[in-house]
Amino acid sequence: MITVMNPAKAATVLLLLWSAASGALTSEQAQWGQRYTRNMVSDETGLPEAFDPQTKKNVKWLVKLGTDSYATPAVAVGKVFIGTNNSVPRDPRHHGDRGVLMCFEESDGGFCWQLVVPKRGSDLPIFRDEDIRMLDWPGVGMCSTPSVEGDRVYMLTNRDEVVCLDIHGLADGNQGPYLDEGRHMTPPGQTPMETGPKDADILWLFDMPKELGVHQHDGPCASVLIHGQFLYVNSNNGIDSAHARIRAPEAPSLVVLDKTTGRLLAQDDEHIGLNIVHSTWSSPALGEVNGRTLIFFGGGNGVCYAFEALQDAPPPGQIAKLKKVWQFDCDPAAPKEDIRQYQGNRKVSPSNIKGMPVFYKNRVYVAAGGDMWWGKPQAWLKCIDATGTGDITKTGEVWSYEFQNHCMSTPSISGGLVFIAEVGRKVHCLDAETGKPCWVHQTSGEIWASTLAADGKVYIGSRRGDFWVLAASKEKKILSTVELGSPITATPVAANGTLYIATANQLYAVKKAE
């Protein structure tokens, strides 16, 4: 089904599409990472190197979120979007644990609307209580980072549904074709709620567990990649609650949807699910290699793949198979068979990929290693030659840099340098060409987030709540550190001269005072 836009909205969409395609759109953070490449950098200038939450120096505004917020914010078309939980309800009708996507005004942090989604599993009585908990972990809320194009927001809910939302919410009416928002935000067995202007407007919805048979684990964590008419999404397929088997081994790990209708167009055919270590954590990236558009994807089996980007939609009723160009095993010495027996083994285990691959100058930079909760601490940042074909495990490695602990981050590549954080409280600066270290900085807490390189600075926060600003240079220089008093899992983002920092319970908009 196709929705019809009014002329003003259509003009906005065309302008934004042209800007994104030409690379001219630098004032927004509409997709996580720089344009399609997922590089954690920004072209913004004039960003602050310090701020003070106590005196409000350089703090433009701050808003309260839930109590556990893991998602990175997105900023576009005058709005800021971020996922959180429902521990501090904005709408008293919503009681208990929920996933929530909030929308705020970019100018002053004013609340616009929210998408509230009941937990996955409450409608699945065949599962035991512990199974339900593992499907959609209590309190984590909505962990995915939205992607915005024109007046459309593309998002994965905590139920592993891909949704297309109207950027205006229901304030301008229910645009359809999806019209059952009242039922969707109500737990099963209860009377559907009445919708209002502060509720989200779902335009279409694709339920991946229902349509693809995938089995989510802990909770979806993904960012939709928009390219032309197509949406590339990792399915979040994972292991069962006992961490003993894959419930859906043949389910796809990477799928392509039509952005207008939500129709399933294509999926991978690599049988990645057979060797998923924990879950499918990594979101896809895109790059142009020798005149060919490729999609780069970090599998839950520790293998990085390159697929040809979809050129045309298949006929109705058909699902295309993504064509693999190459694959690179980030840990070829790891166990490849009966991998469940290594669950919890901190010395020998398979590897997986949690951060996103980054495309930069015909190379792919991706971190991989043992699972943080169930595997060995050994991890690496791999630099891969993206111009190869076939199995390039033995031929495609340009360099490899080993960490001392797990790595969940996506790298930032700027000025010939790579900045990346590891869980073991360290930020690393490497030479992008050779992988040789320039410096290592020790922080006070574990780091799950990614660095942001912007305006000659590197921004990063830790789970202890300390936020660091370092110089983006070969020589280590600490510009400032701020104690925010709440864990930081989200990556900072910059848009329109403002830095956005999400802690577990607050979202800061930080800007130099004029």
N, C-alpha and C positions, 0 to 999 in steps of 0.2 A: 504494500500500500504506500502511496506517495502523498505527502502533505504539501499543501500549496502555501507559499509565503506571500505576504503582502509586498509591494514594490520596495518599500523602505528596507525591510529585512533582507530582501534579495540583493539589493545594492550593497548592503553591509557585508553579506557573505561573499559576494564577488570581489569586493575590495580586499577583504582579508585573505581570500584564497590567492589572489594575485600577489599580495605582499609576502605571504608565506613561501610561495613558489620562487619568488625572485630573491628571497633572502633579505628583504628590506624590513621585515617585521622584527624589530629588536626591542620595542618598548613593552612587550608583553611576555608572559611566561605561560603560553597556552598549552604547550606540551612539555612534559618533564624532560629536561635536557635541551641542548641547543638544537633547534629545528628538529630534524629527523635523526641526527647522528647519536643522540643521547649524551653528548659531551656535556659535562657539568660545568659549563662556563656561561658567562653573560657578557654582552657588549655594553651593558649599562656603565655610566661614569658618574662621578660625583657621589658615590656611595660612602657612608660614614665608616670610619675605622674604629669608632667607639660609640657607646651609648650607655645610659644609666637609667635602669628601670625605677630606681628610687626617686631621683630628681626629675625624671621624665626627659632628661636631656636627649635630644635626637629621637625621641619616641613620638612618632606621629599619632598613633593610636594603638590600643591593645584591646582584645576582646577575649572573653572567657569561652573555653571549649568544654568538652567533657572532662573526665579525669585521666583517660588514657588515649592519647591521640598519636597515631603512628604515621599518618599520611603526610606527604609533602603538599603544600598548597599550590594551586594554579591561579594565575592572574590574567584576565582577559576581558575586554569590552567593558571596562569599568567595574568589574566584579572580582571578588576573591572567593575561591572555593576550597574547602578543606574537609576531610573526613575525620570523624571523632566518634565517641560513644554517647550514650544517653544518661550518663550518671548525673548530669546537671540539666534536666529537661528544660528546653525552651518552650515546649508546649506541654502543659500539665496532663493532657489527655494520654500522653505516651508514658506509661509506667514500665519500669524494669529495663532489662538489658535490650538494647537495640543498636543497630548500625545507623549512623547519621552522616549525611553530607550537608554541610552548612554553606550558605551563600551570603557574603557580606558586600557592602559597598566599598569599592576601592578608596574612595575619597575620605571617608570618616569611620569605616568599620560598622556602619549601620547594618542591622540584620535585615536580610531580604526574604529568604525562604529556606526550607530544609527538606531533604528527602529522608524519611524515617523508615527503616526496614526491620521487621522482626528477625530474630535469629534463625539461621538454618537449622533444621532438625526438629523444631517444635511440631512440624507437620509430618514427621517420619517416625511413627510409633514402632516400627520394626527394629529400630536401633536401641541399644542399651543407653543408659544415661551417659556413661563415659564416651560412647561413640558420638553422641550428640555434642558433647563438649568439644571433642576433637574436630568436629566439622567446622565449628564457628566458635572459636575460643572465647570464654566469658570475658566481657569487658573490653575486648580489643576494638570494638566498633567497626567503622568502615576504614580499611587500611589502604585502599587504592588511591592513586593520584589521578584526578580528572584530566581529560584532554578537551580543549575547547576550540571550536571553529565556527565563526559567525555567531549565530544565536543558538547553537547546539552545544550541549555538554555531553561527552561520552565517558562512561564511568562503569566500573565493576562494583556491584554491591557486595555486602558481606555474605550474600547467598549465592555468589558466583554468577550473578545475572549481569549481562551487558545491557546497560540502559542508555537510551538517548533522551536527554532532558531539554526542555525549553529553558533558555537562560533567564527568562522572566518569571519562571514558576507559574503558578495558577493565577497570578495577579491579572494577567491579560486573558483569562479564560482557559478552558481545557481544549488544547489544539488538536488532540487525537493524532493518529487513529486509536492509540491506547486510551481507554476511558475509565479504567477500573482502579484508579489510584486509591480510592477509599478502602477497597478490599486489600490492596497490596500492602498498605501500611498498618493493617490490622492483623493481630495474631490469629491463626486458624481457630475456628470454633466461636469466634466473637463476631458481633454485629459490625459490619463495615462502618468506618468512621466517615463523618461528613468532611468534605474537603473545603479548604479556604485559601485565601490569597497568600498565606505564608507556607503553603505546601508546594512540593515539587510537582511539575507537570511532566509526566512520562509520555514521550511520543511513541516509542516502541521499546520492547523488552525481549531479550534472547536469554532464556534460562539454560545455561550450559550443562548443569547436571541432568536436567530433563531431556534436552535435545541431543546431547553428545554422550551421556552416560558417565561423565567424569565424576570423580569422587574427590571433593575438596578436602584439604587437611589444614587444621588450625584456623584458616581464614584466607580468603583471596587477597593477594597483594600484587597489583599489576597496574600498568599504565597503558592505555590503548594508544597504538601508533596509527595516526591518520596519514594516509597517502592517497591523494586523489579521491576516488569514490570508495576506497577500501579502508577497512579497519582491521588491523592486525592485533590479535589478542592472545596472550598465553592462557591456557585453560585452567591452570591451577590444580591439575590432577595430582593426587598424592597417595600416600600410604594409608592404611587403616588405623584405627585407634590403638591397636596393640603394637603398631609398628612392625607387624609381622608379614604383611603381604600387600600387594597392590590390588585393590578391588576392581579397578578398571584398567587392566594392562594394555588393552588395545585402543583405549580412548586417545584422541589426538592431544598433542601438547600445544600446538600453534594453529589457530584458526583465522579465517578471513571472513568478515561480514560486510554486507553492503551498508554504507553509512546512512542511506536514506530510508531503507526498509528494515534493516536488521537481518536480512536473509543470509543464511550460511552459503558462502560461495566456494570456499576451499579449505583444505586442512593438510597438515603434514602427513607423510606416510612412512615415518622413520621408526615407529614402534618404540618410541622413547620410554613409554610407560612401563615397559618390561624391567627397566633398570633404574627407575626413579629412586633416589636415596631417601628423600623425605617429602618434598613437594616440588611443584614447578614454580619457582620463585621469580625467574628472570623475565623481563619484558623485552620485546624485539626492538631493534634499531634498523636504520636504513642508510645506504650509501651508494654512490655511483662509482663503479669500478670498470674502467676501460669501456665506457659507454653503456654499461649494463647496470640496471638498478637491482641491488641485492638487499634482501632482508636478512639480518644477522640475529641469531637466536641462541641463548644459552639454555641448554636442556637440563632437566632435573637429574640427568645421568652424568653430568660433568663434561658433556661434549658441546662445543660451540659449532653451530651450523650456519651455512649461507644458502639461502633459497632465492630463486628468481622471483622478483616482484610480479604480482599478478598484473597482466596487461588488460585482459577483458574478462567480464563476468561470464561464467558458463550459462548455458540455457537454463530456463526455469526447471526445477526438479533435479538438476544435476549438481554434483559437488566435485570440484576440481581437486587434483592432488598437486601440492606445491612441489616444484622441481628443485631438487637439491643440486647445488653447485659444488659445495665442498663441506667437509666436516673435519674438525680438529679436536682430538681427545686431549683435554687439559691435564689429565693425570693417567697416562697410558699404563703405568706400573700398578695402578690400583686394582683391586678385585673386580672382576667382570661377571662372575657367575655366583649364584647362591648368595647374593650380596646381603640378604637379610641376616645371615649369621654373624655379620660384622656390626650389627646394630649395637651401639654403646661402646664399641671398641675404640679407645682413644689412641691406639698405636697403629692399627691397621684398619683402613676403611676405604670405601669408595669416596669419590668427590662429587660435589654438586656446584651449581652456579647460582648465586643469589642476586648480585648486582647485575646491571645491564651491560652488554657489550657496547663499546664506543667505537665509532668509525672515525678515523682521522688519517688523511693523506695515504689512502690505499692500505691502511693497516687497521686491524681490530685489536683493541685493548680490552681484556676481560679478566676479572679475578675469579679464581676457582679454588676449591680445596675441600677438606673434610667438613662435614656438617657441624654447625656450632653446637647443637644439642646432642647429636648422636655419633659424631665421628672424630677423627684425628684433628689436632689443631693445625696441622701443616696446610699451608695455602700459598698461592702464587699469583702474581700479576703476569699474564701472558700477553706478549705482543705478537700478533699473527699477520703474516703477509696475506692480504685479502684477494690477491690476484690469481691464486691457484685454483685447481679443480680436483675433484675426487677426494680421497682420504689424504689430507695434507699433514697428518699428525707428525710424521718424520721430516717433512720438508718445509712446512709452513711457519715454524717457529723462528721469529726474528731474535727475540730474547725472552728470558724468564727471570723474574725477581721473586725471591722467596720471602714470605712473612714469617714471623715467629708465632703468629696466632691466626685464628679464623679471620676471614675478610668477607664482609657483607656489602661492600661499597662499590659504587660506580666511579671510575676515575674522572678527573678534570684535566684536560690537556690544553695548555696555554703557553705561548711564548717558548715553545720547544721543551717545556717541562711537563711532567705528569705528577699530579697531586692525588694521593689516595690514602684513605684511613683504614686501619685494621681494628678488629675488636679489641686487641691487646693494648688499647690506650695510646696508639701511636699514629702520627700523620707522617707520611713519607713524601719526599720530593725526589723525583728521578729525572734523568735525562731521557727525553722521549725517543731519541734516536738509538741510544745504546742500552738503556735500562740501568745505567750506573747511578747509584744513589748520590744525591747532592746533600741532603740532610734528613734527619729524623727528629720529630718533635714528640715529646712525651706529654700526654694530657693526664687529667685526674680520674677519668672514668672511661668505661668501655665505649667504643664508638660503633654504632650501627648505621649511622647516617653516611652520606657522601659529602665530600667537599664541594664548595662552590668557588670557582675562580672568577673574579670580576674586578675591574677597576684597579688592577695591580695588587689585589688582596686575595687571600684564601680564607673563607669562612667555614667553620665547622663546630658542631656541638656534640656533647657526649651524654651518655645516659646518667651521669652524675649531675648534669645540669650546668656544667661550665661551657661557655661559648667563647671560642678563640677566633681572633683575627690575626692572621700572619701575612707577611709580605710574600707576594707571588714572585719569588726571585730565587736564584741559585744559592744565595746566602740566607740562612735562617734569621728571621727577624720577627719578634713578637710585637705586634702593634697594640693589642689590648686583649684583655680577658674579662668576661662578665659572668657573674654567678646568677643564674636565672632560677635556681631553686626547684627545678622540676626537670625530669628526664627529657632529653632531646633525641628523638629518633628520626625526625624529618630532616631533609636536606634544605638549607636556606635557598630562597629564590629571590631574584631581583627583577623589578619592572618599574618603568617610569620614575627612575631615580630613588626608588624605595626598596629596602631590603625586608623580606618577610621571613620571620623566624617562628617556627611552631614548637612549643614545648608540649608536654603531655596534657597540660590544662589551659594554655593560653597561646594566642597568636599575636605576635608583635609586628607592627609596621614601623620600621626604623628609617628615618630620613634626616639628612643634615638640616639643622635649623637654618632658616634664611635670615 
